[in-house]
Structure formats: structure tokens, C-alpha cells
């Protein structure tokens, strides 16, 4: 027996595996000798009585852990190269995809690396002075790196969103982004993930040039 069900419980219950299992058992009229896995989670905060909505896979047999996408990043140092303009999300994922295909990525980014951007952002916040080449919009990681860290898209029919999320997990993001309806890496965690992506690209033989505006 294997089926998917929806349950709506309190945040406190959602944090308690035993409470989740009891809710499943009550809904399906089962004993507790079954297995389950949360496949989607969302929060309904439209009223004071906040609820957590869970989409759950229930089975009478152990459920295999889903395999996370683990690509092979072999050396492309001496391979043919493709130039990428911009080291934002599209640029980083394009570079990783090229390496998977055996092609060397060469990235040109007008702004600074993710760590050096912090100084320019501090100047914006404290003095109101904007560096036109390094700010909230330009620099490694792109516009969202120091603003929110949210992962939201309506383009699930035009690309492999699951692969993107699994790639973030591989580089250090919390596995919860794989099941959350509105996944959020966390602004404090995203810069480290971005720098790890950069290191992977460089270690595979790719090249990244910061402070390099193309005209």
C-alpha cells in the first residue's frame, strides 16, 4: 500500500514526528506500523489559527530516500571554452552545466566577489554612496544574494526546478528547500553557498574575472 494524503496541523504538531504520524493514522484509520515521508510543506497564515499543510507519502513498506542530483565536475581546463557574461544565478548555473558537458566556462562579472561586495553595501547603508559597479544589483551571486535568499518561480514547466534546488542542497543549503512550497535558503547562508559554487567552477578549470565590465 502506498498513497499520498494531505493533512493540516498546527506548527507545534508539524515539528513533532509522532504527532504527524498520529494524524496520518487517524485520517487513514491505521495503526502506527507504517512509514511516511513529507513531500511538500506550506504554511497557511491567513488567520490567527496558523496551520501547516503537509502533502505526505504513506506506505506499508520502508520508503527509499530520494536520490539527490550529484553531477560529475571533471576537469575542463584544456577544453573548448564559452564566455558567460555575469556571475549571477544564471551565470553560475550556466557555468556548472557547461562543466557537466565537458566545456570550460569563462565568466566576466562587472562587480566584485561575494565577500568584497559587503564593503560596498555597508557604504550604501551608512553613507548613501553607491558604487555603480558593486552594489545590491551587481556582483557575484547577483541581485538576490544580499537581499532575501528566496527561491520562487512559476517556471516549473520550462525547466528542471528540482535539479536547481538539489544543486543548492549539494552546495550547502538546507534540505528543507526540497519540500517547502516557498523555499528560502536564508540571506545569511547564501553568500557561503555562492562562494562554494565559485570554488567548484575554478577547481574544475573554469575561469572567473571580477571587476570586468564588458561594453
C-alpha positions as CSV (number, residue, x, y, z in Angstrom):
1,X,0.0,0.0,0.0
2,X,1.3,3.4,-1.0
3,X,-0.7,6.6,-1.2
4,X,-0.4,10.4,-0.9
5,X,-2.6,12.3,1.5
6,X,-2.9,15.9,2.7
7,X,-3.1,16.9,6.4
8,X,-3.4,20.2,8.1
9,X,-1.9,20.5,11.6
10,X,-0.6,23.2,14.0
11,X,3.1,24.3,13.7
12,X,3.8,22.6,17.0
13,X,2.4,19.3,15.7
14,X,4.3,19.8,12.4
15,X,7.6,19.8,14.3
16,X,6.7,16.6,16.1
17,X,7.2,13.4,14.0
18,X,5.0,11.4,16.4
19,X,2.1,13.9,16.1
20,X,2.4,13.8,12.3
21,X,2.2,10.0,12.4
22,X,-0.9,10.1,14.7
23,X,-2.6,12.5,12.4
24,X,-1.9,10.2,9.5
25,X,-3.2,7.2,11.4
26,X,-6.4,9.0,12.4
27,X,-7.1,10.1,8.8
28,X,-6.5,6.6,7.3
29,X,-7.7,4.6,10.2
30,X,-4.4,2.8,10.5
31,X,-2.2,1.6,13.3
32,X,1.2,3.2,13.7
33,X,3.1,0.4,11.9
34,X,3.6,2.4,8.6
35,X,6.1,4.6,7.0
36,X,5.7,8.2,5.7
37,X,7.6,10.9,4.0
38,X,6.8,14.6,3.7
39,X,6.9,15.6,0.0
40,X,5.5,19.1,0.2
41,X,5.0,21.6,3.0
42,X,3.3,25.0,3.1
43,X,2.0,27.4,5.8
44,X,-1.5,28.8,5.9
45,X,-1.3,32.1,8.0
46,X,-4.4,33.7,6.7
47,X,-5.9,33.6,10.2
48,X,-4.7,33.6,13.8
49,X,-5.1,29.9,13.8
50,X,-2.0,29.2,11.8
51,X,-1.8,25.8,10.1
52,X,0.9,23.8,8.4
53,X,-0.3,21.9,5.3
54,X,1.6,18.7,4.5
55,X,1.5,16.5,1.5
56,X,2.6,13.1,2.7
57,X,3.5,9.8,1.0
58,X,2.3,6.9,3.2
59,X,3.5,3.3,2.7
60,X,3.4,-0.1,4.5
61,X,7.0,-0.6,3.4
62,X,10.1,1.5,4.0
63,X,10.3,4.4,1.6
64,X,13.6,4.7,-0.2
65,X,15.3,8.1,0.3
66,X,15.1,10.2,-2.8
67,X,18.3,10.5,-4.7
68,X,19.8,14.0,-4.8
69,X,21.3,15.1,-8.1
70,X,25.1,14.7,-7.9
71,X,26.8,15.7,-11.1
72,X,30.3,15.0,-12.1
73,X,32.5,18.0,-12.4
74,X,35.6,16.7,-14.2
75,X,38.4,19.0,-15.3
76,X,37.7,21.2,-18.3
77,X,40.9,23.2,-18.0
78,X,42.1,22.4,-21.5
79,X,38.7,22.0,-23.2
80,X,37.0,24.4,-25.6
81,X,35.5,27.4,-23.8
82,X,32.4,29.5,-23.8
83,X,32.2,33.0,-22.4
84,X,29.4,33.9,-19.8
85,X,28.6,37.5,-19.1
86,X,27.5,37.9,-15.5
87,X,28.1,35.9,-12.3
88,X,24.5,35.9,-11.1
89,X,22.3,32.8,-10.7
90,X,22.0,32.3,-14.5
91,X,25.8,32.7,-14.9
92,X,26.7,30.3,-12.1
93,X,24.3,27.6,-13.2
94,X,25.3,28.0,-16.8
95,X,28.9,27.5,-15.8
96,X,28.2,24.4,-13.8
97,X,26.1,23.0,-16.6
98,X,28.9,23.6,-19.1
99,X,31.3,21.8,-16.9
100,X,28.9,18.8,-16.8
101,X,29.0,18.9,-20.6
102,X,32.8,19.0,-20.7
103,X,33.1,22.6,-21.7
104,X,35.2,25.3,-20.0
105,X,33.2,28.3,-18.7
106,X,34.9,31.7,-18.7
107,X,32.8,34.2,-16.6
108,X,33.1,38.0,-16.8
109,X,31.5,39.9,-13.9
110,X,31.4,43.7,-13.7
111,X,31.1,43.6,-9.9
112,X,33.2,42.1,-7.1
113,X,33.2,38.7,-5.5
114,X,30.6,37.9,-2.8
115,X,32.8,38.7,0.1
116,X,34.2,42.0,-1.2
117,X,30.6,43.2,-2.1
118,X,29.9,43.5,1.7
119,X,32.1,46.7,2.0
120,X,30.3,48.4,-0.8
121,X,26.9,47.5,0.6
122,X,27.9,48.9,4.0
123,X,28.9,52.2,2.4
124,X,25.5,52.3,0.7
125,X,23.7,51.8,4.1
126,X,25.9,54.1,6.2
127,X,26.7,56.9,3.8
128,X,24.3,56.6,0.9
129,X,27.1,56.3,-1.6
130,X,26.6,53.8,-4.4
131,X,29.4,52.1,-6.3
132,X,27.8,51.7,-9.8
133,X,29.8,48.5,-10.4
134,X,29.4,46.9,-7.0
135,X,26.1,47.2,-5.1
136,X,22.9,45.2,-4.4
137,X,22.4,44.6,-8.1
138,X,25.9,43.9,-9.4
139,X,28.5,41.4,-8.1
140,X,28.9,37.7,-7.6
141,X,25.6,36.0,-6.9
142,X,23.5,38.7,-8.5
143,X,20.8,40.9,-7.1
144,X,19.3,38.5,-4.6
145,X,22.4,37.5,-2.8
146,X,22.2,40.1,0.0
147,X,18.5,40.9,-0.2
148,X,16.4,37.9,0.6
149,X,17.7,34.5,-0.5
150,X,14.2,33.4,-1.5
151,X,13.7,30.8,-4.2
152,X,10.4,31.4,-6.0
153,X,9.5,30.6,-9.6
154,X,6.4,30.0,-11.7
155,X,8.6,28.5,-14.5
156,X,8.3,24.8,-13.3
157,X,7.1,23.8,-16.8
158,X,10.1,25.4,-18.5
159,X,13.0,23.9,-16.6
160,X,14.1,21.4,-14.0
161,X,13.4,23.3,-10.8
162,X,14.1,20.1,-8.8
163,X,17.6,19.9,-10.2
164,X,18.2,23.6,-9.2
165,X,17.1,23.0,-5.7
166,X,19.1,19.8,-5.4
167,X,22.2,21.7,-6.6
168,X,21.7,24.3,-3.9
169,X,21.5,21.5,-1.3
170,X,24.7,19.9,-2.7
171,X,26.5,23.2,-2.1
172,X,25.2,23.6,1.5
173,X,21.6,24.7,1.5
174,X,19.2,23.0,4.0
175,X,17.3,20.0,2.6
176,X,14.0,21.6,3.6
177,X,14.1,23.7,0.5
178,X,13.2,20.4,-1.4
179,X,9.8,20.2,0.2
180,X,8.9,23.8,1.2
181,X,6.3,25.4,-1.0
182,X,8.2,28.7,-0.8
183,X,11.8,27.6,-0.2
184,X,14.2,30.1,1.4
185,X,17.9,29.5,1.7
186,X,18.5,32.3,4.1
187,X,20.3,35.6,3.3
188,X,23.0,34.7,5.9
189,X,23.7,31.3,4.3
190,X,23.5,32.2,0.6
191,X,26.9,34.0,0.3
192,X,28.8,30.9,1.5
193,X,26.9,28.7,-0.9
194,X,27.7,31.1,-3.8
195,X,31.4,31.1,-2.9
196,X,31.4,27.3,-2.8
197,X,29.9,27.2,-6.3
198,X,32.7,29.5,-7.4
199,X,35.3,27.3,-5.9
200,X,33.9,24.3,-7.7
201,X,34.0,26.1,-11.0
202,X,37.6,27.2,-10.5
203,X,38.7,23.8,-9.3
204,X,37.3,22.2,-12.4
205,X,39.3,24.5,-14.6
206,X,36.8,27.3,-15.3
207,X,37.8,31.0,-15.1
208,X,36.0,33.9,-13.4
209,X,37.1,37.5,-13.8
210,X,35.6,40.1,-11.4
211,X,35.7,43.8,-11.9
212,X,35.5,43.1,-15.6
213,X,32.7,45.1,-17.3
214,X,32.1,44.3,-20.9
215,X,31.0,47.0,-23.3
